[in-house]
Every structure is written in structure tokens, then in C-alpha cells.
Amino acid sequence: MPVIRVPLRPAAPRLMAVTVVVLLGLVGWYLFSGRGAGLLPQDSWGPWRERQVHDWWVRVRVNSWSDAAEAVGYYGKADDFTLKAYGT
């Protein structure tokens, strides 16, 4: 009985395409979930808003592309801290 040989297609192009799609999906999820907010462009951040309560000053801005916010707080003249909140 004769043996029928079927040429195998290389799996590399399909595997590469799947890998690219998965990586793009992970990068998109990382950026837009808020975890990668530092990598988002400056244009996606809103303006800084300032508030003062007694000796405390707080400046806050929110990202329009993802669930992310940054706040810089000041107490008096010398002490300050930065708070970066990402996610919902």
C-alpha cells in the first residue's frame, strides 16, 4: 500500500501572530486598567486642581484614559508626599 505524504505547514507564522495578539492585549489591559498610568501620554491627564485645608495643600489630577489619579500633598513649607492611585 502506498504511503501518502502530506507536507506540513510551518506553525511559526501562526504562533507569532497569536503571540503578538496576546501581547498587545496584555499591554492594553496594563495601560488602561490604571496600572501603567505612568506610561500614558501627558495629554491624557487632566489639569491639576488645588485645595487648601488649614495648613494642608493638595494638588490632584485624574487620567481621562484609565482609572488613575495622582495627588501631591503639602503640609507647611517643607513636608510633602505623593500619592498615586490606580484602578477602581
C-alpha positions as CSV (number, residue, x, y, z in Angstrom):
1,M,0.0,0.0,0.0
2,P,1.5,3.4,-1.0
3,V,2.2,6.0,1.8
4,I,0.6,9.4,1.2
5,R,2.8,12.2,2.5
6,V,1.2,15.5,3.3
7,P,3.5,18.5,3.5
8,L,3.4,20.1,6.9
9,R,2.8,23.9,7.1
10,P,5.2,25.7,9.4
11,A,3.5,26.8,12.6
12,A,5.8,29.7,13.2
13,P,3.7,32.4,11.4
14,R,0.5,31.4,13.2
15,L,2.3,31.1,16.5
16,M,3.9,34.5,16.0
17,A,0.5,36.1,15.1
18,V,-1.1,34.6,18.3
19,T,1.8,35.8,20.4
20,V,1.5,39.4,19.0
21,V,-2.2,39.5,19.7
22,V,-1.8,38.2,23.2
23,L,1.0,40.7,24.0
24,L,-1.0,43.6,22.6
25,G,-3.9,42.6,24.7
26,L,-1.8,42.4,27.8
27,V,-0.2,45.8,27.1
28,G,-3.7,47.4,26.5
29,W,-5.0,45.9,29.7
30,Y,-2.0,47.0,31.7
31,L,-2.2,50.6,30.5
32,F,-6.0,51.1,30.6
33,S,-6.6,49.4,33.9
34,G,-4.6,52.2,35.5
35,R,-1.5,50.1,36.5
36,G,0.6,51.6,33.7
37,A,-0.6,55.1,34.1
38,G,3.0,56.4,34.2
39,L,3.3,55.3,30.6
40,L,0.3,57.2,29.4
41,P,0.9,60.4,27.5
42,Q,0.7,63.7,29.4
43,D,-2.2,64.8,27.2
44,S,-4.4,62.1,28.8
45,W,-4.0,63.7,32.2
46,G,-6.4,66.4,33.3
47,P,-5.3,69.7,34.9
48,W,-4.0,69.9,38.4
49,R,-6.6,71.0,40.9
50,E,-5.6,72.6,44.2
51,R,-7.3,72.7,47.5
52,Q,-6.3,74.1,50.9
53,V,-7.5,73.0,54.3
54,H,-5.8,74.8,57.2
55,D,-2.0,74.1,56.7
56,W,-2.6,71.3,54.1
57,W,-2.4,71.8,50.4
58,V,-3.4,69.1,47.9
59,R,-2.9,69.0,44.2
60,V,-4.9,66.3,42.3
61,R,-5.1,65.3,38.7
62,V,-7.1,62.4,37.1
63,N,-6.3,60.5,33.9
64,S,-9.0,60.5,31.2
65,W,-8.0,57.2,29.6
66,S,-7.9,55.0,32.6
67,D,-8.9,54.7,36.3
68,A,-5.8,56.5,37.6
69,A,-5.2,59.6,39.7
70,E,-2.2,61.3,41.2
71,A,-2.1,63.6,44.2
72,V,0.6,65.7,45.8
73,G,0.1,66.8,49.3
74,Y,2.0,69.5,51.2
75,Y,2.0,70.3,54.9
76,G,3.6,73.6,55.9
77,K,6.6,74.6,53.8
78,A,8.9,71.6,54.0
79,D,6.9,68.4,54.1
80,D,5.3,66.9,51.0
81,F,4.2,63.5,49.9
82,T,2.9,61.9,46.6
83,L,0.0,59.5,46.3
84,K,-0.6,57.6,43.1
85,A,-3.9,55.6,43.0
86,Y,-4.6,53.2,40.1
87,G,-7.6,51.1,39.5
88,T,-11.2,51.3,40.5
